Amino acid sequence: MPLERRISDTFKEFIASGKAGGVVLILCTITSLAIANSAMGAAYLEMWHFQLAGLSMEHWINDALMAVFFLLIGLELERELYNGELSDLRNALLPMLAAIGGIAVPALIHLAFNSGTSTQAGAGIPMATDIAFALGVLALLGNRVPTSLKIFLTALAVIDDLCAIIVIGVFYTANLSVPYLLGALAVFAGLLAMNRLMRVMALLPYLAGGALMWFLMLKSGVHATIAGVLLAFAIPYSARQDDAESPSHRLEHALHKPVTFLILPIFALANTGIVIGADWGSELLNSNSLGIILGLVLGKPLGIFLFSFAAVSLGLCRLPPDIAWRHVAGAGVLGGIGFTMSIFIANLAFPGNPEIVNASKMAILLASLLAGVLGFAGLRLVVNSGNPGSAS
């Protein structure tokens, strides 16, 4: 396996914009927190509940705008499966098993604190990794970070998000309507037929079909953002084509900046208006918050490192030659930056319980901050220490 793997132009752009996107998200989060805890707090929080076409603004953001975010995740995953790290099973096994560990251990930690209680549904919250923030922190270290580590963390985060999407679809679905779900799946089948049988290469028919699929999925009770992922896999992508000719690549390229600099910041503004009350300390010490914090800060790095180490020790895969176990440990800590996906799942886990959602979001922000700072500090020491030497 060559030391320098092929990295597409889209991936390079994804890495390059990580800093700017992360800064915007941080600024939006600070702004939202400041306003929510000011004299304008009540009006600010009420604004997101303004009704438009039968749905609140918060609902439109979390169900419609975030479907575009999930579409981008799906397009990124599709590209990785065709000609990225996930295209070769032996290469994919390391980040795949690391992601499984980074999902299972945090969920088990949360369940250890909350099993059999009213907050058990929060087990999905510490399972997620925020791609933008994790890669943004990695980007702060510059060219000293080994290429393989960037690829490992990207592949791990993409698989992590895919698993989070599956968890959302299976465990956070309420009042399932089978006719609407069948209708959504029928539209998906039609889009696949346009791709595989009719060879339609224009984007507009897919986007129109995707909008219809989103509406049917919304009415079905399955979270509507799932439609974004399904649409991504219906859009044509050919590994034999040049990237610029692929409809999937063109859409990914077009969506990247709007998602990074518009959709995710709006999501942050709408979902991080956390009211910090006088009892905020006790809220961070309840079983749900402790499960989230320990799951992200402790469970994520433990799961990622232990599953990676076991996979290599068993001969299922091998560690790339330009990284050592201390790099994997640092990447595991960065995996604890949950933020976007964790907040998203928190909203789904506790519908109708704003106090629990508020406390969950506070725990997510604290854990993500700790993971980001610790991951950056740890990896900075690693990359400044010179060559990795032996990876064993």
C-alpha positions, 0 to 999 in steps of 0.5 A: 500500500503506497504511503500517499493515497489518492485524495480527490479534489473534493476531499482536499476542499473539505479539509481546507474549509474545516477551519472556517466552517468550525469558526462560524459554528462556534460564533453562532453557538456563542451568539445563540447562548448569549441571546438565550440568556439575555433579556431577549432570551424569551423572544429569541426562543419563541421566534424559532416556534413561529409557524410557517405552512403548518410547521415551526421554524425549528421544525423546518430547519431540523427536518428540511434544511438538515435533510440537505445536510444529510444529502451531503453526508450521503454524497460523501459516503457514496464517493468514499465507497466508489474511489475513497478509503472505503472502496477497498474492504481491507482499507475500510476495515480499520475505520469501520471497526473503529467507528463501531467501537466509537458507537457501541462503547459510548452507548453502553456507558450512557445505558449504564447510567440510564437503563430502565429510566425515562432518559434511556432514549438518550443512549444515541446522543453520545454515539455521533461524531461531528465531521466538520468540527473534528476535521476542523480541529485536525486542520488547525495542526496543518501539514504536520498531520499524516495524510493517513490520519486525516483519511482515517478520521474522515472515513470513521466520521462518515461511517459514524454518521451513517450508523447514526442515520440508521439509529435515527431511522430505527429507534427514533421513529414515532407513529409510523404510517406504512402507506406514506413510507411505501410511497417514499420507498416507491419514489426512491425505487423510481429514482434508482430506475432513472439512474440504473435503467434510463441513465438520466444524468440531469440533476433536476429530475432527481432533486424533484423526486427527492423533494417528493420523497422528503414529503412522503417520509415526513408524513410517514413518521420516519424522520424526513432527513433520511430522504436526503441519504436515500436521494444521495445513493439514487444520484448517478456516480461513476468511478470510471468518469472524471470527477467533474462529470459525475452528477453526484460530484457536481451536487456535492461541490455545489452543496458544500459551502451552503451547508457549511456556511448557511445550513449548519450555522442556522441549525446551531442558532436554532438549537443551541439557545440553551438557558443556563439556569441557577441549577446548571451544575446539578443538571450536568450531574444527572444520569443523562448528562453524565452518560452523555459527557462520559460517553463522548469524552471517555467512551469515544476514544476508548471504543475507537482505540480498543476496537482498532487495536483489536482489529490490527492485533487479530490481523483483520487489517493493519495500521498505515505506516505513517501513523502510530497508535498515539495518532489513533488515540488522538483521533479517538479523542476528537471523535468525542466532538458530537455537536451537530449530530448529538444535538440533532439526536437529543431533539429526537430522543426527548420530544416534549421534554424541553428541560431534558433537551436543554440539559442534554445540549448543555452536556453535549457542548461541554463534552464537545469542548473538552474533546476538542481541546484534549484532542488538539493538545494531545495530537499537537504533542504527537505531531511535534514529537517527530516521526511515528516510528514503529506503529506496533 
